[in-house]
C-alpha cells in the first residue's frame, strides 16, 4: 500500500516514510525532512486539505472510517459538547471538533452507525450540519407518482440525506453528505427508477443570474408598456381637462354644458382604465400590505389617485350634493398623469438597480466551466463541478484556471487581477498556490487541486460579497425605525391637511382640502428613504470585491470609515515574512592580499559561491541565499562533496575551491581568522539580521546577511495612511532594536515591540482605551485574537484562504495598499450613504409640508398633485443614480 | 364653526384613530415553527406584499430553517435579511429558498426585505 505525502504529493510506502506525524486524529507520512518541516510549521493547513471534507473522495478502507463533517454554529464552549454528542453514539470511536475550521472529525464504524445518524447527532446537539446539495434535471416524467418514485429511489442511495422533487421545474434537489464520492450514482439511481433521464441541473451560477436578468428585463418591459399606455391616454386627458385654456376647445366644451359633462364622463372612463392597467400594481400592493397591516409606497399612490378619481366621479354624477357649483370639477388628469409618472419612475429604478449588482454578476461570470483533468493517465475535459480534491489539472497558456490548487509541474505567469486586484501577472512555479478563475498567461503547467466547488476562493468571495451586500449599515436601523411609522404617518398628515384646509382654508375649501390631501399622499416617498443605504452598500461592497477587498458587512464598512488608528503587525504584513539577502560584505583584507593578475573578489562572486553551495540545502536561510542569487541573475556553479555540519553550517567544493558557510562556531572550528568581519557581523546582528560567514580555501572571504525585508509598497502605503489622518502603530514580537529599524524604514513612529502573540489583543485594547477606533492588520492566523479585539480586523490574505473568520475586512492582495484602499472605499461609500440619506430626508421633510400648503399663507404657493407625482417618481431614481455614481470611484 | 366643519373634523379624527389602530395598535398573532424529523424547526414563509406568517415563534437552541417562497415580481422583496443572525438570501421568484440559522439568544428579532418595506418578527423563546 502506498500513500501520498501531504506536502509534495509523492507516493510513498508508509514503512519507508522519513517521518510521521499525528494531527487531528490522522497520521501523515512524509518523504523527506523538508516536507515534515513544512508540515510542522502549519500542520492545520495541510491536514484539513487532506481530509477533504466537502468534496468527497471515497474511502474504500475497511474498519473504522474517518470523516470530516462541516459544521457551523460553534459557540464558545461548543466543541466539547459536540464531541460528547457524537461519542455517545455507538460505533463512534473518536470525535474531534475544530471550531476554527468549522469541522468535526469523526472516526466511526460504518456497520453500526450511518452518516445520517452522525448528522442527526450534530443537529441534536444544536449545531448545523452543512451537507452538500445538488440538483438534477429529470426528463421523462409521465405520472403523478413519478415524483415520489424518484425521491424514494434517491433516498435509498447511501449517504443521501434528502431528496425533494419539484414537478413544475422537473428538478430534484438532493442533499447528500460530503462522503458521497461518485455523483453519477445519483443520476443512475434516478434512471433506474423508471424511464427517466437525469442530468445535472445548472448550478446556482451564471444561468441563474441570467434568469434573474431576464425577470428584471421582463418586468421592465411590462412597466414600460404600462407607462406608454398611461402616456397615450394621459396626453389628451391633460389637454381636455384644461379645455378652458384652449380657445377652440373652450368653444366646444363650454363650462356647465352637456358637452362638457360628456367629455368628463369619457375622461373618467379613460382614467379608470389607466388605473386598472398601468396602476394595477399599486392596488395589489396596497391590498397585500393591508393584509399584513402595513402600508407602503403603493398604498400612498393608490390612495392618492383613487381619492382624486372618486371625488371627480362624485362631482360628475352627483353635482347636487356639493354646496356650490364651484366645487364641481374633475381631477382625472391627476389620476392618469400621476400613475404614468410613478410607473415610469419604477421602470427607471429597475434599470438603475440592475447596475448596482453588476459586481457580483461579474464575479459569478468568472467561474470556469470546464477543467482538463488527468484521469487514468489521460487528459479529459470535465465540467468544473466534477473536479475533485487532489485531481491533477492541466492548464495551457491563455486558459482559465478552473479551481484552486498547488502547482506540481511547469511554471507560468498568471493574471490574478480579477481576484486580487493586482494588475501585474504573478509568476508561478512548483509549490505555488494558484487561484481558480484566474487566467494563465505564458506557460503550461499542472496543478493538484486543493479546493473545489463551494470551497474555492472565488465561491467564498461570492458568498462573502452576497452576505455583505445583504447586511445592514448600522445607520440603516434608525432609518428602519423611521420607515415603520412613515407611511401611516403620511396618511394621518393627509387627513389633518384636509381637515385644516376644510375648516380654515379659503373657498372653495373642499377642493383645496382635496388637492392638499392628494398631493401629500403622492409626494411622500418612503422608497427613497428605504433605498438610500442598501443601494450604496451594494455598490460599495461590490467595488471592494473588484479591488481585492472583501468587506464582511455593513457594520464593518461604517466602522472602517471612523477609524483613526491602524495597528500593523510587522512580520508578514509590513515585511514579506520571508528572509532575503540584505547585505553582502566582502572581507576588505582579502582583495589587498591578491597578486596583480588575480581578479578581485566581488559581492557577486561571494553570492555565487554561497548560493551554489546552498542550492542543495532546504534550510530557510539557504533558500533565501539561493533566491537572492537567482533574483540577481547569477548563474550557479555545480557542487562537489557537499557536507552539512549540523549546528555549524555547510562545506562544499565549488569551482575547485573549498567553500565554508556557517556561523562563528564553524569558523572557530576550522581555525579561520575573521579580522574585522566579526565586528561587522555583530552590527548586522544588532540590526536584526542573520549574518553568515563565508570562507574560501580556509580564508575568511566575507559575510552574507539575511533578514526579513519590507514589502515594496509598505512605505508608500503607510505614508498614505498618515496623509489620511490615521495614526500608524507597528506591533511585533521582535526585539525593540529590530522593530525600530524596520519602523524607521517605513516611517512608523510608534512601535510596540516585544509583544507576545497572546498579548497583541491586550495591546490593541490599550489603544482602544485611549479612545481610539483601532484597525488591526495582520495575517489572520497568529493575530486572530487581536483582529477580533480591534474595531476592524483586517486580514492580509494568503492566496486562496479568503474566508478568514476573525477579520472584518480581508485583503486578498497581500499588500498594505489594500488597507489604504479599504479605508478610502469605506469613506467614499459612507459619504454616498449620507448623501442619499440627507437627500431622501430633505426631500420628504421639505416636500410634505409644501404639499400640505405651509407656504400658502405666506406666498400663496400650493403644489399641484401632478408636480408631486413628478417629484416622487424621480426622487428614488436620483437615490439610485447617486449610488451608481459611486461605481466610478477608483482607488487612489 | 359650522356643522359641516365640525362633522369633517370629527370624521378626520376618526380616520386618524382608525389608521393608528389599524397599523400600529393591533398585535399580530405569532406562528410557532414545527420541529421536523431532521431536527430543524421548519416553517414555510410566503413572500407576497409581506411575509405570511410575519410573526414566527421559535425555540432557543434548536436550529431553524425558514423556507421562503416569493410569489411576486416586485423587486422590493427580492432579498430577505435576518440581520441579528447575519443571514440573508436572494429570493428568486417562485423558488423555495431555505435560510438556516441557530437561535442562540432569546428576544424579538426582525426579518425584513432589503429596504425594510416588508417586515416580520422572529420571537425566540
Interface residues (C-beta under 8 A of the other chain):
Chain A: X72 X73 X75 X120 X123 X124 X126 X127 X128 X161 X162 X166 X208 X211 X212 X215 X216 X218 X219 X281 X284 X285 X287 X288 X289 X291 X292 X293 X294 X295 X296 X297 X323 X349 X350 X353 X466 X467 X469 X470 X471 X472 X476 X477 X479 X480 X483 X484 X485 X487 X488 X491 X492 X495 X496 X498 X499 X502 X503 X526 X527 X530 X531 X534 X553
Chain B: X1 X4 X5 X8 X9 X11 X12 X13 X15 X16 X19 X20 X22 X23 X24 X26 X28 X38 X39 X40 X48 X49 X50 X51 X52 X54 X61 X62 X63 X72 X73 X74 X75 X76 X79 X81 X83 X86 X88 X89 X90 X92 X93 X96 X100 X101 X102 X104 X110 X112 X114 X115 X116 X117 X118 X119
